[in-house]
Amino acid sequence: MHSSESEEHKKIKTLICNRLREWTGATLQEYPSSGHELDVLAMTPDGVSIYVEIIWSESLQNFYRDMSMIQSSDANIKMVIASPRILANEKFQREFQKVAISQRKLGFAMHGELIDGNRVIGNDSYLENEFKAAVLELITHIQKYGKVVGKQVESKLPEPKSVDRVEEHLLSNLFTVTKFPSAIFSSPTDIRWVRDVFAKLGSDVADHPFLLKNKRIYTFDNLGDASSVFAPIINRNYILEERTSDWLHDDVKKNDLIYLFNLALEKYCKKRGMYYDWDHGRFVCLLKDGKDSVFKWRAGSKNIERKVARRVCGKDGLLLFCIHYASSLNFMLIDNTIFLKIEPTKTFTSDGFNPIRIEKLASLMSRYLSKEYNSAYLSSVRFWAKYLSRLDVKISIPAGNQLIEINAVPIGSRMPVGIANEKVT
């Protein structure tokens, strides 16, 4: 037993053990693995082994440890029960899907979705119907197609397949910055807090990224210009102009440069009608005047549209929830080259703005995100490039009175090996 098991964890373990014994006649085992005891491991009378792992802690280290235990287990059937907060975390969802797919390819019968632990505890009907049906279906699959791994049968790893000698073009979620402000200006200032800059200069200063540091203000704006928005708070006799390229090669200043770039990106996205979710570090597309927000473009002879924020209503016409396109967007440095990184996802609200309650969010995340494999994820990455660029070949982001320009095509690389006859929709 894990020393840190919660009461919910213990209750689920007891429930599953009793039900597996009742449904299948399975015997239960203590099953140590790499120094840890697996949550539930049962063996049916005909030798089919069933492993159920329960993940309740939100610790990333704990989650990866449990995924490792799942992959190292030789049980025929594998299922994972998780807390609502685990279910609501898209990173955990995606990592689980990778493990589930790899386990199926190795011949294990693994349930393809994380199971909601709260439903297991609080809904006996769910346990006796949906959960039981899933267990019996996996057992039937192993009995028909799988190799039973029992005590008297040695587990045999599949023979490794040779790689296919075909050229593979791999695309990333990184976009190259092709142009950026050539200079950074700074001047001494008596102001020390960002809020005081806004108090002195008004809300319009939000369009001009700036950094307060070392009793100076840094910006892409030419502070020597008398019309500069920062003129009232600087000393024009001590203006310093530095080359941006020099900042790129300075271990400290390059981080400040990326900070200014990300500020410019934040202002740009807000002007596009997006909301910044500070809790999750992502930009969220909002409804337009309380209605679905639609982005349209033309591909060849086809008119295409995508609802970046939409309402979902019940049969009675009442609003159930809203689905929003969202993405973590940030600039980053790799070997002194600047890239824009796009990590798309979806999020949900109860009314177009207020987050949906955690219990409902878990099931929505599982329903809408668990099936988004590599091709769907890449499609979302490329869509966001279209959306940010307004269908141009480049994304142009104002940085004061200068511009940051990003190639709207993701960087990629070619590999001499791949998957022959692979079809990507």
Contacts in CASP RR format, 6 or more apart in sequence:
PFRMAT RR
TARGET T0000
AUTHOR 0000-0000-0000
METHOD contacts of the structure
MODEL  1
MHSSESEEHKKIKTLICNRLREWTGATLQEYPSSGHELDVLAMTPDGVSI
YVEIIWSESLQNFYRDMSMIQSSDANIKMVIASPRILANEKFQREFQKVA
ISQRKLGFAMHGELIDGNRVIGNDSYLENEFKAAVLELITHIQKYGKVVG
KQVESKLPEPKSVDRVEEHLLSNLFTVTKFPSAIFSSPTDIRWVRDVFAK
LGSDVADHPFLLKNKRIYTFDNLGDASSVFAPIINRNYILEERTSDWLHD
DVKKNDLIYLFNLALEKYCKKRGMYYDWDHGRFVCLLKDGKDSVFKWRAG
SKNIERKVARRVCGKDGLLLFCIHYASSLNFMLIDNTIFLKIEPTKTFTS
DGFNPIRIEKLASLMSRYLSKEYNSAYLSSVRFWAKYLSRLDVKISIPAG
NQLIEINAVPIGSRMPVGIANEKVT
1 37 0 8 1.000
2 9 0 8 1.000
2 36 0 8 1.000
2 37 0 8 1.000
4 57 0 8 1.000
5 13 0 8 1.000
5 56 0 8 1.000
6 56 0 8 1.000
6 57 0 8 1.000
8 56 0 8 1.000
8 83 0 8 1.000
8 117 0 8 1.000
8 118 0 8 1.000
8 121 0 8 1.000
9 39 0 8 1.000
9 54 0 8 1.000
9 56 0 8 1.000
11 121 0 8 1.000
12 54 0 8 1.000
12 81 0 8 1.000
12 117 0 8 1.000
12 120 0 8 1.000
12 121 0 8 1.000
13 39 0 8 1.000
13 40 0 8 1.000
13 54 0 8 1.000
15 120 0 8 1.000
15 121 0 8 1.000
15 127 0 8 1.000
16 39 0 8 1.000
16 40 0 8 1.000
16 52 0 8 1.000
16 54 0 8 1.000
16 81 0 8 1.000
16 120 0 8 1.000
17 28 0 8 1.000
17 40 0 8 1.000
17 42 0 8 1.000
19 127 0 8 1.000
19 131 0 8 1.000
19 132 0 8 1.000
20 26 0 8 1.000
20 28 0 8 1.000
20 40 0 8 1.000
20 42 0 8 1.000
20 50 0 8 1.000
20 52 0 8 1.000
20 135 0 8 1.000
21 27 0 8 1.000
21 28 0 8 1.000
21 42 0 8 1.000
23 132 0 8 1.000
23 135 0 8 1.000
23 136 0 8 1.000
24 42 0 8 1.000
24 44 0 8 1.000
24 45 0 8 1.000
24 50 0 8 1.000
24 135 0 8 1.000
24 136 0 8 1.000
24 139 0 8 1.000
25 44 0 8 1.000
25 45 0 8 1.000
26 42 0 8 1.000
26 43 0 8 1.000
26 44 0 8 1.000
26 45 0 8 1.000
26 50 0 8 1.000
27 42 0 8 1.000
27 43 0 8 1.000
28 40 0 8 1.000
28 41 0 8 1.000
28 42 0 8 1.000
29 41 0 8 1.000
29 42 0 8 1.000
29 43 0 8 1.000
30 37 0 8 1.000
31 37 0 8 1.000
31 38 0 8 1.000
31 41 0 8 1.000
31 51 0 8 1.000
32 38 0 8 1.000
33 69 0 8 1.000
33 72 0 8 1.000
33 73 0 8 1.000
34 68 0 8 1.000
34 69 0 8 1.000
34 72 0 8 1.000
36 65 0 8 1.000
36 69 0 8 1.000
38 51 0 8 1.000
38 53 0 8 1.000
38 69 0 8 1.000
38 73 0 8 1.000
39 52 0 8 1.000
39 53 0 8 1.000
39 54 0 8 1.000
40 50 0 8 1.000
40 51 0 8 1.000
40 52 0 8 1.000
40 53 0 8 1.000
40 54 0 8 1.000
41 49 0 8 1.000
41 50 0 8 1.000
41 51 0 8 1.000
41 52 0 8 1.000
41 73 0 8 1.000
41 75 0 8 1.000
42 49 0 8 1.000
42 50 0 8 1.000
43 49 0 8 1.000
43 50 0 8 1.000
43 150 0 8 1.000
43 151 0 8 1.000
44 50 0 8 1.000
44 139 0 8 1.000
46 143 0 8 1.000
46 148 0 8 1.000
47 148 0 8 1.000
47 150 0 8 1.000
48 76 0 8 1.000
48 77 0 8 1.000
48 139 0 8 1.000
48 142 0 8 1.000
48 143 0 8 1.000
48 148 0 8 1.000
49 74 0 8 1.000
49 75 0 8 1.000
49 76 0 8 1.000
49 77 0 8 1.000
49 149 0 8 1.000
49 150 0 8 1.000
50 75 0 8 1.000
50 76 0 8 1.000
50 77 0 8 1.000
50 79 0 8 1.000
50 135 0 8 1.000
50 138 0 8 1.000
50 139 0 8 1.000
51 70 0 8 1.000
51 73 0 8 1.000
51 75 0 8 1.000
51 77 0 8 1.000
51 78 0 8 1.000
51 79 0 8 1.000
52 78 0 8 1.000
52 79 0 8 1.000
52 80 0 8 1.000
52 81 0 8 1.000
53 66 0 8 1.000
53 69 0 8 1.000
53 70 0 8 1.000
53 78 0 8 1.000
53 79 0 8 1.000
53 80 0 8 1.000
53 81 0 8 1.000
54 80 0 8 1.000
54 81 0 8 1.000
54 82 0 8 1.000
54 117 0 8 1.000
55 62 0 8 1.000
55 63 0 8 1.000
55 66 0 8 1.000
55 80 0 8 1.000
55 81 0 8 1.000
55 82 0 8 1.000
55 83 0 8 1.000
55 86 0 8 1.000
56 82 0 8 1.000
56 83 0 8 1.000
56 86 0 8 1.000
57 63 0 8 1.000
57 83 0 8 1.000
58 83 0 8 1.000
58 85 0 8 1.000
58 86 0 8 1.000
58 89 0 8 1.000
63 86 0 8 1.000
63 92 0 8 1.000
63 95 0 8 1.000
64 95 0 8 1.000
66 80 0 8 1.000
67 95 0 8 1.000
67 96 0 8 1.000
67 99 0 8 1.000
70 78 0 8 1.000
70 80 0 8 1.000
70 99 0 8 1.000
70 103 0 8 1.000
70 110 0 8 1.000
71 99 0 8 1.000
71 102 0 8 1.000
71 103 0 8 1.000
74 149 0 8 1.000
74 155 0 8 1.000
75 108 0 8 1.000
75 149 0 8 1.000
76 108 0 8 1.000
76 109 0 8 1.000
76 142 0 8 1.000
76 146 0 8 1.000
76 147 0 8 1.000
76 148 0 8 1.000
76 149 0 8 1.000
77 108 0 8 1.000
77 109 0 8 1.000
77 110 0 8 1.000
77 111 0 8 1.000
77 135 0 8 1.000
77 138 0 8 1.000
77 139 0 8 1.000
77 142 0 8 1.000
78 103 0 8 1.000
78 108 0 8 1.000
78 109 0 8 1.000
78 110 0 8 1.000
78 111 0 8 1.000
79 110 0 8 1.000
79 111 0 8 1.000
79 115 0 8 1.000
79 134 0 8 1.000
79 135 0 8 1.000
79 138 0 8 1.000
80 96 0 8 1.000
80 111 0 8 1.000
80 114 0 8 1.000
80 115 0 8 1.000
81 114 0 8 1.000
81 115 0 8 1.000
81 116 0 8 1.000
81 117 0 8 1.000
81 120 0 8 1.000
82 92 0 8 1.000
82 114 0 8 1.000
82 115 0 8 1.000
82 116 0 8 1.000
82 117 0 8 1.000
83 117 0 8 1.000
83 118 0 8 1.000
84 116 0 8 1.000
84 117 0 8 1.000
84 118 0 8 1.000
84 358 0 8 1.000
84 359 0 8 1.000
84 361 0 8 1.000
84 362 0 8 1.000
85 358 0 8 1.000
85 362 0 8 1.000
86 92 0 8 1.000
86 114 0 8 1.000
87 93 0 8 1.000
87 114 0 8 1.000
87 116 0 8 1.000
87 361 0 8 1.000
87 362 0 8 1.000
87 363 0 8 1.000
87 365 0 8 1.000
87 366 0 8 1.000
88 358 0 8 1.000
88 361 0 8 1.000
88 362 0 8 1.000
88 365 0 8 1.000
89 365 0 8 1.000
90 345 0 8 1.000
90 365 0 8 1.000
90 369 0 8 1.000
92 114 0 8 1.000
93 114 0 8 1.000
93 365 0 8 1.000
93 366 0 8 1.000
93 369 0 8 1.000
93 370 0 8 1.000
94 369 0 8 1.000
94 372 0 8 1.000
96 114 0 8 1.000
97 112 0 8 1.000
97 370 0 8 1.000
97 373 0 8 1.000
99 110 0 8 1.000
100 110 0 8 1.000
100 111 0 8 1.000
100 112 0 8 1.000
101 373 0 8 1.000
103 110 0 8 1.000
104 110 0 8 1.000
106 158 0 8 1.000
107 146 0 8 1.000
107 147 0 8 1.000
107 158 0 8 1.000
109 138 0 8 1.000
109 141 0 8 1.000
109 142 0 8 1.000
109 146 0 8 1.000
111 134 0 8 1.000
111 138 0 8 1.000
112 370 0 8 1.000
113 366 0 8 1.000
113 370 0 8 1.000
114 366 0 8 1.000
114 370 0 8 1.000
115 131 0 8 1.000
116 362 0 8 1.000
116 363 0 8 1.000
116 366 0 8 1.000
118 359 0 8 1.000
118 362 0 8 1.000
119 126 0 8 1.000
119 127 0 8 1.000
120 126 0 8 1.000
120 127 0 8 1.000
120 131 0 8 1.000
142 148 0 8 1.000
147 153 0 8 1.000
147 156 0 8 1.000
149 155 0 8 1.000
163 417 0 8 1.000
163 418 0 8 1.000
164 417 0 8 1.000
164 418 0 8 1.000
164 419 0 8 1.000
164 420 0 8 1.000
165 416 0 8 1.000
165 417 0 8 1.000
166 417 0 8 1.000
166 418 0 8 1.000
166 419 0 8 1.000
166 420 0 8 1.000
167 414 0 8 1.000
167 415 0 8 1.000
167 416 0 8 1.000
167 418 0 8 1.000
168 414 0 8 1.000
168 415 0 8 1.000
168 416 0 8 1.000
168 417 0 8 1.000
168 418 0 8 1.000
168 419 0 8 1.000
169 412 0 8 1.000
169 413 0 8 1.000
169 414 0 8 1.000
169 415 0 8 1.000
170 412 0 8 1.000
170 413 0 8 1.000
170 414 0 8 1.000
170 415 0 8 1.000
171 378 0 8 1.000
171 381 0 8 1.000
171 410 0 8 1.000
171 411 0 8 1.000
171 412 0 8 1.000
172 410 0 8 1.000
172 411 0 8 1.000
172 412 0 8 1.000
172 413 0 8 1.000
173 341 0 8 1.000
173 342 0 8 1.000
173 343 0 8 1.000
173 378 0 8 1.000
173 381 0 8 1.000
173 410 0 8 1.000
174 332 0 8 1.000
174 334 0 8 1.000
174 339 0 8 1.000
174 340 0 8 1.000
174 341 0 8 1.000
174 410 0 8 1.000
174 411 0 8 1.000
175 339 0 8 1.000
175 340 0 8 1.000
175 341 0 8 1.000
175 342 0 8 1.000
175 385 0 8 1.000
175 395 0 8 1.000
175 406 0 8 1.000
175 407 0 8 1.000
175 408 0 8 1.000
175 409 0 8 1.000
175 410 0 8 1.000
175 411 0 8 1.000
176 337 0 8 1.000
176 338 0 8 1.000
176 339 0 8 1.000
176 406 0 8 1.000
176 407 0 8 1.000
176 411 0 8 1.000
177 331 0 8 1.000
177 337 0 8 1.000
177 338 0 8 1.000
177 339 0 8 1.000
177 340 0 8 1.000
177 404 0 8 1.000
177 405 0 8 1.000
177 406 0 8 1.000
178 394 0 8 1.000
178 405 0 8 1.000
178 406 0 8 1.000
178 407 0 8 1.000
179 403 0 8 1.000
179 404 0 8 1.000
179 405 0 8 1.000
180 244 0 8 1.000
180 261 0 8 1.000
180 338 0 8 1.000
180 399 0 8 1.000
180 402 0 8 1.000
180 403 0 8 1.000
180 404 0 8 1.000
180 405 0 8 1.000
181 220 0 8 1.000
181 244 0 8 1.000
181 399 0 8 1.000
181 400 0 8 1.000
181 402 0 8 1.000
181 403 0 8 1.000
181 404 0 8 1.000
182 243 0 8 1.000
182 244 0 8 1.000
182 245 0 8 1.000
182 402 0 8 1.000
183 220 0 8 1.000
183 222 0 8 1.000
183 241 0 8 1.000
183 242 0 8 1.000
183 243 0 8 1.000
183 244 0 8 1.000
184 218 0 8 1.000
184 219 0 8 1.000
184 220 0 8 1.000
184 241 0 8 1.000
184 242 0 8 1.000
184 243 0 8 1.000
184 244 0 8 1.000
184 247 0 8 1.000
184 257 0 8 1.000
184 260 0 8 1.000
185 218 0 8 1.000
185 219 0 8 1.000
185 220 0 8 1.000
185 221 0 8 1.000
185 222 0 8 1.000
185 223 0 8 1.000
185 224 0 8 1.000
185 239 0 8 1.000
185 240 0 8 1.000
185 241 0 8 1.000
185 242 0 8 1.000
186 216 0 8 1.000
186 217 0 8 1.000
186 218 0 8 1.000
186 219 0 8 1.000
186 223 0 8 1.000
186 239 0 8 1.000
186 240 0 8 1.000
186 242 0 8 1.000
187 216 0 8 1.000
187 217 0 8 1.000
187 223 0 8 1.000
187 230 0 8 1.000
187 234 0 8 1.000
187 235 0 8 1.000
187 236 0 8 1.000
187 238 0 8 1.000
187 239 0 8 1.000
187 240 0 8 1.000
188 215 0 8 1.000
188 216 0 8 1.000
188 234 0 8 1.000
188 235 0 8 1.000
188 238 0 8 1.000
189 212 0 8 1.000
189 215 0 8 1.000
189 216 0 8 1.000
189 217 0 8 1.000
189 233 0 8 1.000
189 234 0 8 1.000
189 235 0 8 1.000
190 233 0 8 1.000
191 197 0 8 1.000
191 200 0 8 1.000
191 212 0 8 1.000
191 217 0 8 1.000
191 233 0 8 1.000
192 212 0 8 1.000
192 215 0 8 1.000
193 212 0 8 1.000
194 212 0 8 1.000
197 205 0 8 1.000
197 210 0 8 1.000
197 212 0 8 1.000
197 217 0 8 1.000
197 233 0 8 1.000
198 205 0 8 1.000
198 206 0 8 1.000
200 232 0 8 1.000
200 233 0 8 1.000
201 229 0 8 1.000
201 230 0 8 1.000
201 232 0 8 1.000
201 233 0 8 1.000
204 229 0 8 1.000
205 229 0 8 1.000
205 230 0 8 1.000
206 267 0 8 1.000
207 267 0 8 1.000
207 398 0 8 1.000
207 400 0 8 1.000
208 219 0 8 1.000
208 220 0 8 1.000
208 221 0 8 1.000
208 229 0 8 1.000
208 230 0 8 1.000
208 400 0 8 1.000
209 219 0 8 1.000
209 220 0 8 1.000
209 260 0 8 1.000
209 261 0 8 1.000
209 263 0 8 1.000
209 264 0 8 1.000
209 267 0 8 1.000
209 399 0 8 1.000
209 400 0 8 1.000
210 217 0 8 1.000
210 218 0 8 1.000
210 219 0 8 1.000
210 221 0 8 1.000
210 230 0 8 1.000
210 260 0 8 1.000
210 263 0 8 1.000
211 217 0 8 1.000
211 218 0 8 1.000
211 219 0 8 1.000
211 256 0 8 1.000
211 259 0 8 1.000
211 260 0 8 1.000
211 263 0 8 1.000
212 218 0 8 1.000
213 256 0 8 1.000
216 240 0 8 1.000
217 230 0 8 1.000
217 233 0 8 1.000
217 234 0 8 1.000
218 256 0 8 1.000
218 260 0 8 1.000
219 230 0 8 1.000
219 260 0 8 1.000
219 400 0 8 1.000
220 260 0 8 1.000
220 264 0 8 1.000
220 399 0 8 1.000
220 400 0 8 1.000
220 401 0 8 1.000
220 402 0 8 1.000
221 228 0 8 1.000
221 229 0 8 1.000
221 230 0 8 1.000
221 400 0 8 1.000
221 401 0 8 1.000
222 228 0 8 1.000
222 401 0 8 1.000
223 230 0 8 1.000
223 231 0 8 1.000
223 234 0 8 1.000
223 236 0 8 1.000
223 239 0 8 1.000
224 236 0 8 1.000
224 239 0 8 1.000
228 234 0 8 1.000
244 257 0 8 1.000
246 253 0 8 1.000
247 253 0 8 1.000
247 254 0 8 1.000
247 256 0 8 1.000
247 257 0 8 1.000
248 254 0 8 1.000
248 257 0 8 1.000
248 333 0 8 1.000
248 336 0 8 1.000
248 338 0 8 1.000
249 336 0 8 1.000
254 333 0 8 1.000
254 336 0 8 1.000
258 331 0 8 1.000
258 332 0 8 1.000
258 333 0 8 1.000
258 338 0 8 1.000
260 399 0 8 1.000
261 331 0 8 1.000
261 338 0 8 1.000
261 399 0 8 1.000
261 404 0 8 1.000
262 330 0 8 1.000
262 331 0 8 1.000
264 397 0 8 1.000
264 398 0 8 1.000
264 399 0 8 1.000
264 400 0 8 1.000
264 404 0 8 1.000
265 329 0 8 1.000
265 330 0 8 1.000
265 331 0 8 1.000
265 340 0 8 1.000
265 397 0 8 1.000
265 404 0 8 1.000
266 276 0 8 1.000
267 398 0 8 1.000
268 397 0 8 1.000
268 398 0 8 1.000
269 276 0 8 1.000
269 283 0 8 1.000
269 329 0 8 1.000
269 388 0 8 1.000
270 276 0 8 1.000
272 388 0 8 1.000
273 285 0 8 1.000
273 286 0 8 1.000
274 283 0 8 1.000
274 284 0 8 1.000
274 285 0 8 1.000
274 286 0 8 1.000
275 283 0 8 1.000
275 284 0 8 1.000
275 286 0 8 1.000
275 353 0 8 1.000
276 282 0 8 1.000
276 283 0 8 1.000
276 284 0 8 1.000
277 283 0 8 1.000
277 284 0 8 1.000
277 326 0 8 1.000
277 347 0 8 1.000
280 326 0 8 1.000
280 328 0 8 1.000
280 347 0 8 1.000
281 328 0 8 1.000
282 326 0 8 1.000
282 327 0 8 1.000
282 328 0 8 1.000
282 329 0 8 1.000
282 343 0 8 1.000
282 345 0 8 1.000
282 347 0 8 1.000
283 326 0 8 1.000
283 327 0 8 1.000
283 328 0 8 1.000
283 329 0 8 1.000
284 324 0 8 1.000
284 325 0 8 1.000
284 326 0 8 1.000
284 347 0 8 1.000
285 293 0 8 1.000
285 308 0 8 1.000
285 309 0 8 1.000
285 324 0 8 1.000
285 325 0 8 1.000
285 326 0 8 1.000
286 293 0 8 1.000
286 309 0 8 1.000
286 324 0 8 1.000
286 352 0 8 1.000
286 353 0 8 1.000
287 293 0 8 1.000
287 309 0 8 1.000
287 310 0 8 1.000
287 311 0 8 1.000
287 322 0 8 1.000
287 352 0 8 1.000
288 294 0 8 1.000
288 309 0 8 1.000
290 352 0 8 1.000
291 311 0 8 1.000
292 307 0 8 1.000
292 309 0 8 1.000
292 310 0 8 1.000
292 311 0 8 1.000
293 307 0 8 1.000
293 308 0 8 1.000
293 309 0 8 1.000
293 310 0 8 1.000
294 305 0 8 1.000
294 306 0 8 1.000
294 307 0 8 1.000
294 308 0 8 1.000
295 305 0 8 1.000
295 306 0 8 1.000
295 307 0 8 1.000
295 308 0 8 1.000
295 386 0 8 1.000
295 387 0 8 1.000
296 303 0 8 1.000
296 304 0 8 1.000
296 305 0 8 1.000
296 306 0 8 1.000
297 303 0 8 1.000
297 304 0 8 1.000
297 305 0 8 1.000
297 386 0 8 1.000
297 391 0 8 1.000
298 304 0 8 1.000
306 325 0 8 1.000
306 383 0 8 1.000
308 324 0 8 1.000
308 325 0 8 1.000
308 387 0 8 1.000
309 322 0 8 1.000
309 323 0 8 1.000
309 324 0 8 1.000
309 325 0 8 1.000
309 352 0 8 1.000
310 322 0 8 1.000
310 323 0 8 1.000
311 319 0 8 1.000
311 322 0 8 1.000
311 352 0 8 1.000
312 319 0 8 1.000
312 320 0 8 1.000
312 321 0 8 1.000
312 322 0 8 1.000
312 323 0 8 1.000
313 319 0 8 1.000
313 320 0 8 1.000
314 320 0 8 1.000
319 351 0 8 1.000
321 348 0 8 1.000
321 349 0 8 1.000
321 350 0 8 1.000
321 356 0 8 1.000
321 360 0 8 1.000
321 364 0 8 1.000
322 348 0 8 1.000
322 349 0 8 1.000
322 350 0 8 1.000
322 351 0 8 1.000
322 352 0 8 1.000
323 346 0 8 1.000
323 347 0 8 1.000
323 348 0 8 1.000
323 368 0 8 1.000
324 346 0 8 1.000
324 347 0 8 1.000
324 348 0 8 1.000
324 349 0 8 1.000
324 352 0 8 1.000
325 344 0 8 1.000
325 346 0 8 1.000
325 380 0 8 1.000
325 384 0 8 1.000
326 344 0 8 1.000
326 345 0 8 1.000
326 346 0 8 1.000
326 347 0 8 1.000
327 342 0 8 1.000
327 343 0 8 1.000
327 344 0 8 1.000
327 345 0 8 1.000
327 384 0 8 1.000
328 341 0 8 1.000
328 342 0 8 1.000
328 343 0 8 1.000
328 345 0 8 1.000
329 340 0 8 1.000
329 341 0 8 1.000
329 342 0 8 1.000
329 343 0 8 1.000
329 384 0 8 1.000
329 388 0 8 1.000
330 340 0 8 1.000
330 341 0 8 1.000
331 338 0 8 1.000
331 339 0 8 1.000
331 340 0 8 1.000
331 341 0 8 1.000
332 338 0 8 1.000
332 339 0 8 1.000
332 341 0 8 1.000
333 339 0 8 1.000
339 411 0 8 1.000
340 395 0 8 1.000
340 406 0 8 1.000
342 381 0 8 1.000
342 384 0 8 1.000
342 385 0 8 1.000
344 377 0 8 1.000
344 380 0 8 1.000
344 381 0 8 1.000
344 383 0 8 1.000
344 384 0 8 1.000
345 369 0 8 1.000
346 368 0 8 1.000
346 369 0 8 1.000
347 355 0 8 1.000
348 355 0 8 1.000
348 356 0 8 1.000
348 360 0 8 1.000
348 361 0 8 1.000
348 364 0 8 1.000
348 365 0 8 1.000
349 355 0 8 1.000
349 356 0 8 1.000
350 356 0 8 1.000
350 357 0 8 1.000
355 361 0 8 1.000
356 364 0 8 1.000
372 380 0 8 1.000
375 424 0 8 1.000
375 425 0 8 1.000
381 410 0 8 1.000
382 410 0 8 1.000
385 395 0 8 1.000
385 408 0 8 1.000
385 409 0 8 1.000
385 410 0 8 1.000
386 408 0 8 1.000
388 395 0 8 1.000
388 408 0 8 1.000
389 395 0 8 1.000
389 396 0 8 1.000
389 406 0 8 1.000
389 408 0 8 1.000
392 408 0 8 1.000
393 407 0 8 1.000
393 408 0 8 1.000
393 409 0 8 1.000
394 405 0 8 1.000
394 406 0 8 1.000
394 407 0 8 1.000
394 408 0 8 1.000
395 405 0 8 1.000
395 406 0 8 1.000
395 408 0 8 1.000
396 403 0 8 1.000
396 404 0 8 1.000
396 405 0 8 1.000
397 403 0 8 1.000
397 404 0 8 1.000
397 405 0 8 1.000
397 406 0 8 1.000
398 404 0 8 1.000
END
